[in-house]
């Protein structure tokens, strides 16, 4: 959004506050990166920077507005626009720590009261935000964007060979792509996957790509072993960014078992790469996929197993979803997102 907004507005400038060593890999005289000490994992220092230092420094540097994600600084001498993309702390099933949950409740509540504008990524998220507060924030809905130069269905000639040589990964796997947050329901997916016939699992292993979260990976590895499917489940951890489109394109299908999302970026990315999707039947997935994904209720084991088997073994289903997914993904772009969000910001002040 930052880079594209510079193309649309020749007078716009950005000041980006970041940890030391972080920033945008973009050389532009209209982007200035201001680095504090490295405070990503020092909670007290990060809170000091976010809530006390950034606001006054932004004003000192001549900024006219502040744009944040998930909070409004406590000391905020400028108008503030807050992106709001998650309300996971409101659901006890997500097992967010008491300290983190308390902070998120305070930060979000304060932000919804003080923000001049709230931007979120789906109508479902907007409804949840409104239901969570007694204040009446101005909310603009702008769906997530896609970089179609990165996420597209055209495979490189050697990409399948690269996956096989580096990760012993052959085309046709069932792909999970996310950090292993509690709400993503990795354990539930493994339990349902274990109910597939062994001959289906042998051809279509379940592959996890993404980081760990509070010991979830170890739990999932143990569960796979206990269910006797250890050889059919792979945990690759983080992969380089440039390989993410490749793992979508070489998968038989992408699965999102989440019990909640405000958007579900991996679904739109997978669709843009021509990868059929099977997702949990939750309201926001209807908004994201618009009929271009196979919907199943992940609380119903029989329906999940039936859906997984269909998408993995029925080429007609995969082709239908592939074509529908490409059409839906074509509607999503960072150009559209940038115009929507920057116009909303400009109109708010």
Secondary structure, DSSP 4 states (H G I P E B T S, - for coil): -HHHHHHH-TT--EEEEE-TT-S-S---TTEEEEE-S--TT-HHHHHHIIIIIHHHHHHHTT-SEEEEES---SS--SEEEEE----GGG-GGG---HHHHHHHHHHHHHHHHH-SEEEES-HHHHHHHHHT-SS---EEE-PPP--TTTS-S---TTHHHHHHHHH---S-EEEEES---GGG-HHHHHHHHTTS-HHHHHHS-EEEES---TTHHHHHHHHHHHTT-GGGEEEEE---HHHHHHHHHTEEEEEE--S--SS-HHHHHHHHTT--EEEE--HHHHHHHTTSSEEE-TT-HHHHHHHHHHHHH-HHHHHHHHHHHHHHHTT--HHHHHHHHHHHHHHT-
